Amino acid sequence: MHKLVVLYPKPADPDHFRDYYETNHLPLATKMPGLLAWRYSFDVTATNGESPYFAVFEGDFADAAAMDAARASQQGQRAAADVVNYATGGVVVIDYPVQDGTD
């Protein structure tokens, strides 16, 4: 499994961010081909002090190639281009292969 994580620092207008994100952006992002599961939150906290992030999105893909294909797809490009419409605080995008653990 491969995970795509999008971290959003605090925007200038949190209410606009929430509304636009749920109404416009999520419908774009969640239709990327190969996306197996997704989740998001506006309740990002830190163990110590204030969190540097306002919101987070996680997307699961079968592997890095599936994620790359999704991001390069027309739907992925539309989702990426849409970020400027709500993320006035910027965005941090990371991805990584998931290592499963057992006890």
N, C-alpha and C positions, 0 to 999 in steps of 0.2 A: 504494500500500500504506500501511496505517496500523498503527502498533505500539503495543501496550499493554505497559508495563513496571511490574512490581511489585517494589519493593525492601524487604527485610525487615531491620531492625536486629537485633542479637543478642538472641535470646529468653532468658528466665530458665532454660529447660530445653531446650538444643539437641537432646538425644536425643528428647524428646517432640515437638518441632517436626518433626524429620526424619520420624519414624514417622507422625505424624498427617498431615503434608503429603502424603506419598506414598500412604498408605493411604486417606485420606478426602478431602482437599481437591483433589488433582489430578484424581481421577475426576469431581468436580463441575465444576471450572473448565474442563477440557478438553472438556466436552460443550456448551459455550456455542455457540449457533447462529452460523454465519458465521466461526468460528475456522479459519483456513486452515493454520496451523502454530503449534507451541509448543515451548518449551524452558525448562529451569530448571537451576539449579546451586546447590550448597551450598558451592562452592569460590570464593568471591568474594574477590579480593585487590585491593590498591591499589598503585599505582606507588611511592608513598612512604608509609611508615608502615602502620598498621593500617587495614583497610577499615572504614568505618562500617556495612557491610552484611554480614549473615550468609548471605543467600540472595537469589536473583533469579529472576523469572519473566518471560518474553517471550512475547507472543501477537501473531500477525499477522492482520490483517483486510484486506479489499479496500479499505476507505475508512473515514472517521470515522463515517459513518452506519451502516455494518455493525457497527462496534465499539459504538456507542451502543445499537443495537438488541440486541446480545448482552448488554450489561451490564444493560439494562432488562428482559430476558427473565426468565422464572421461573428458569431455570438460572443466569443471571447474578446474580440477587438471592440465590439460595441460596448461591452461591459467596461473594458479598460478606458475607453474614451469618455464614458459617462461619469467617471470619478470626479472630474473637475466641477460637476454640477452640484456637489454637496460636500465634498471633503476639503473644506477651506483650511483645515489644519494640516493637510498633507496626508500621506499614506506610506506605510512600510509594508512591502510584500516579501514574504519569505516562503520557501518550500523546502521539504526534506523527506527522505524515505523514513517510514515508520518502522521502528524495530519493536517487535512484540516481545513482551517479557512474561515470564512465568515464575511462580514461587517455588 
